[in-house]
Structures are given as structure tokens and as C-alpha cells.
Amino acid sequence: MGILFTRMFSSVFGNKEARILVLGLDNAGKTTILYRLQMGEVVSTIPSGQTSIRPYWRCYFPNTQAVIYVVDSSDTDRIGVAKEEFHAILEEEELKGAVVLIFANKQDLPGALDDAAVTEALELHKIKSRQWAIFKTCAVKGEGLFEGLDWLSNTLKSGSG
């Protein structure tokens, strides 16, 4: 998937190389986002990101310039877990310089929290030492994804982070 990832973002990021890590709880929409961006379609997937796999996330932390954290905005029961995992990621030494893009995904579902509510639930106001942004997205429709990636591209190109 790394090769696909590189090709996918070359149109957004140009020739600048960046290591971007996509993380989030299981069923948040990470794989759907990647398929939507790469192939313009949605495929059925098996959730990955469950508790047993999360300790292995740190294997991918070295040399990462940006983290895309995907949140299922409709899963209000697990927003607290999403916050805990998110802040644990931010505390990792190897990610201290990484820019953070949050996708408040599944905006099309009933009861989904809007970006302001996700911002509050994730306590994004506590992030003082890095650049971050949150975008409302709907991966199955492709809404909000490129706006978020444009922000990320411009932030990385400007050398901020």
C-alpha cells in the first residue's frame, strides 16, 4: 500500500517526498479513504486498527512528517477512546514534529458530531506545539478529503510543523 500511497499523493504534493501516517480506531474509515483517493471508488473492507494492533503503530513512527487521524464522527460511544489514542500518538517522541490532519469522517451518518464537536471531544485546543487542522469528511462520497490534503500539502510545503 505504500507504493499506492506515494503515487496517490504525488498529484497533491508534487515531487516533495513526505512520510504520512494514517491512523484511527477500527471502522473509522481509513481504508475507505485510501481507496476513495486512489481508485475513486469504495470497496468493502475488514476493519483494522482494533486494540490488538495499535501497539504496532509505533513501528511506523520514525521519519513521519504528518499524521492523518481518522475519527468516526458517528461513533459517539468510542470518541473517548479515539481521544486517548490520539493524545498517546501526540506524546510519542518520534512524532513530535509531525503536522496533524484530523478527518472527522462519516458526516453523512445520523447523529454524527460536526467538526466543532469532534474538536472539543478530542481536546484539540490542548495542541500547542504543532500545526493541526480538522476537516469534515465523508469517505464514501469523497467529500472533504482533498480539502484536507490541500491543507496538509500547503503546510508541508511551507516547512511548518
Backbone hydrogen bonds, N-H to C=O, Kabsch-Sander energy under -0.5 kcal/mol:
donor,donor_aa,acceptor,acceptor_aa,energy
5,F,1,M,-2.4
6,T,2,G,-2.1
7,R,3,I,-2.4
8,M,4,L,-2.9
9,F,5,F,-2.0
10,S,6,T,-0.9
10,S,7,R,-0.5
11,S,7,R,-0.7
13,F,9,F,-3.8
14,G,10,S,-1.6
16,K,13,F,-1.0
20,I,18,A,-0.7
21,L,66,A,-2.6
23,L,21,L,-0.6
23,L,68,I,-2.7
25,L,70,V,-0.5
26,D,49,G,-0.6
28,A,25,L,-1.5
33,I,29,G,-2.4
34,L,30,K,-2.1
35,Y,31,T,-2.7
36,R,32,T,-2.6
37,L,33,I,-2.5
38,Q,34,L,-2.5
39,M,35,Y,-2.9
40,G,35,Y,-0.8
40,G,36,R,-1.1
41,E,35,Y,-0.9
53,I,50,Q,-2.0
54,R,50,Q,-1.3
56,Y,53,I,-2.1
57,W,54,R,-1.7
58,R,55,P,-0.6
59,C,56,Y,-1.6
60,Y,57,W,-2.4
61,F,58,R,-1.2
64,T,61,F,-1.5
65,Q,19,R,-2.1
66,A,19,R,-1.7
67,V,99,V,-2.8
68,I,21,L,-3.3
69,Y,67,V,-0.7
69,Y,101,L,-2.8
70,V,23,L,-3.0
70,V,68,I,-0.6
71,V,103,F,-2.8
73,S,71,V,-1.1
73,S,105,N,-2.2
75,D,72,D,-1.5
76,T,74,S,-1.5
78,R,75,D,-1.2
79,I,76,T,-0.6
82,A,78,R,-2.5
83,K,79,I,-2.0
84,E,80,G,-2.2
85,E,81,V,-2.6
86,F,82,A,-2.2
87,H,83,K,-2.7
88,A,84,E,-1.9
89,I,85,E,-2.0
90,L,86,F,-2.1
91,E,87,H,-1.2
92,E,89,I,-1.4
95,L,92,E,-1.5
96,K,93,E,-1.6
98,A,95,L,-1.7
99,V,65,Q,-2.5
100,V,131,Q,-2.3
101,L,67,V,-2.9
102,I,133,A,-3.0
103,F,69,Y,-2.4
103,F,101,L,-0.5
104,A,102,I,-0.7
104,A,135,F,-2.7
105,N,71,V,-2.1
105,N,103,F,-1.6
107,Q,137,T,-2.1
109,L,106,K,-1.6
112,A,109,L,-1.7
113,L,73,S,-2.4
118,V,114,D,-2.4
119,T,115,D,-2.4
120,E,116,A,-2.0
121,A,117,A,-2.7
122,L,118,V,-2.6
123,E,120,E,-0.9
124,L,119,T,-2.3
126,K,123,E,-1.6
127,I,124,L,-2.0
128,K,126,K,-0.9
133,A,100,V,-1.5
135,F,102,I,-2.5
137,T,104,A,-2.4
138,C,143,E,-2.0
141,K,138,C,-0.8
142,G,138,C,-1.6
143,E,138,C,-1.7
148,G,144,G,-1.8
149,L,145,L,-2.2
150,D,146,F,-2.4
151,W,147,E,-1.9
152,L,148,G,-2.4
153,S,149,L,-3.0
154,N,150,D,-2.7
155,T,151,W,-2.4
156,L,152,L,-2.7
157,K,153,S,-2.8
158,S,154,N,-1.7
159,G,156,L,-1.1
160,S,155,T,-1.5
